């Protein structure tokens, strides 16, 4: 996963053969962390104070998790797809 400006891009390949497979657009600021969930989903944590759950198949944002008072700087996925996150 590579972060460029406000877009999340899913990359596949190695070196000169790398290509972008999907761009995940939706966060309003930089992404600080990304983690894999069960199924075809990932979760991203952002400086926009949210976490977003994405479908890798469609690129669609499935859910936006709000409630943080500052940048979400770290997160982890626990057993059962429970997510724990922290702010700066």
C-alpha positions in Angstrom: 0.0 0.0 0.0 1.4 3.4 -0.9 0.1 6.8 0.2 0.1 9.7 -2.3 -1.5 13.0 -1.2 -5.1 12.2 -0.2 -5.4 8.9 -2.1 -4.7 5.4 -1.1 -3.3 3.2 -3.8 -3.1 -0.5 -3.9 0.1 -1.6 -5.7 1.1 -5.0 -7.0 4.4 -6.0 -8.5 8.1 -5.6 -7.9 10.4 -2.8 -9.1 9.7 -1.7 -12.6 6.8 -4.0 -13.0 4.8 -2.4 -10.2 1.3 -1.1 -11.2 -1.6 0.5 -9.4 -4.5 -1.9 -9.1 -7.0 0.3 -7.3 -7.2 3.8 -5.8 -9.2 4.2 -2.6 -10.4 7.8 -2.4 -12.3 9.1 0.6 -10.1 10.3 3.4 -9.7 14.1 3.8 -6.1 13.9 4.9 -3.1 11.6 5.0 -3.4 8.0 6.0 -1.2 6.9 8.9 -1.9 3.2 9.1 -3.5 0.3 7.1 -4.4 -3.2 8.2 -6.0 -6.3 6.7 -9.4 -7.5 7.9 -11.0 -10.9 7.2 -12.5 -11.3 3.7 -11.6 -8.8 1.1 -11.5 -5.8 3.4 -8.9 -3.4 4.8 -9.1 -0.6 7.3 -7.2 2.7 7.1 -6.5 5.3 9.9 -6.2 8.9 8.9 -5.2 12.4 10.0 -8.9 13.3 9.3 -9.8 11.7 12.6 -11.5 8.7 11.1 -11.0 5.1 10.3 -12.5 3.7 7.1 -13.3 0.1 6.2 -12.8 -0.6 2.4 -13.7 -3.4 0.0 -10.7 -4.4 -2.0 -12.9 -5.9 -4.6 -15.0 -2.8 -5.4 -12.8 -0.1 -3.9 -15.9 1.1 -2.0 -15.8 2.6 1.5 -18.0 0.3 3.5 -18.0 2.1 6.8 -16.5 5.3 8.3 -15.7 5.1 12.0 -15.7 8.5 13.8 -15.2 9.8 17.3 -11.5 10.6 17.7 -10.6 14.1 18.8 -7.3 14.2 16.8 -5.3 12.4 14.1 -5.6 8.6 14.3 -1.9 7.7 14.4 -2.0 4.0 14.9 -4.3 1.0 15.0 -4.3 -2.8 15.1 -6.7 -5.5 14.3 -7.5 -7.9 17.1 -9.0 -11.4 17.0 -12.5 -11.3 15.5 -11.8 -8.2 13.4 -12.0 -5.9 16.4 -10.1 -2.7 15.8 -8.1 -0.7 18.4 -6.8 2.7 17.5 -5.0 5.7 19.1 -4.5 9.4 18.5 -1.4 11.5 18.5 
